[in-house]
Amino acid sequence: RVALSSTDCYIVHEIYNGENAQDQFEYELEQALEAQYKYIVIEPTRIGDETARWITVGNCLHKTAVLAGTTCLFTPLALPVDYSHYISLPAGVLSVACCTLYGISWQFDPCCKYQVEYDAYKLSRLPLHTLTSSTPVVLVRKDDLHRKRLHNTIALAALVYCVKKIYELYAV
């Protein structure tokens, strides 16, 4: 077991001190996200589940933007020219929409720099034995620069393709 420094891991403990405990948990989580800890362990079930869902929705938007944009760009190569735009244009619009929504809702949220950790080996290195909860949510900080560049580039290429194709279809 490798020891983690105090700057590597932060635990949001489930300790109820008064009526505003949930607000305190949210405040602690926000502070930990902004402090950019490598690992954040969220013991309170409600806030942990909400955070995990938020990250899952962001991941879904990212993956949808990439897959729909790729579909938009490669469909014209696989299908006859007369029919490809029936798939590529909606896929391109979906890619741009998902990328835009991600950019508006997730890009500047400090939570988007984190992923939920499920790897048992990595979890075994954390001080989870000190928790009172048996099902904490563990977040790990990941660099998302390449991921954002990927979906932005693909969505932009899909947008360019869609604009060009719409011009070709209606300018004639």
Secondary structure, 3 states (H helix, E strand, C coil): CCCCCCCCEEEECCCCCCCCHHHHHHHHHHHHHHHCCCEEEECCHHHHHHHHHHHHHHHHHHHHHHHHHHHHHHHHHHCCHHHHHHHHHHHHHHHHHHHHHHHHHCCCCHHHHEEECCCHHHHHCCCHHHCCCCCCEEEEECCCHHHHHHHHHHHHHHHHHHHHHHHHHHCC
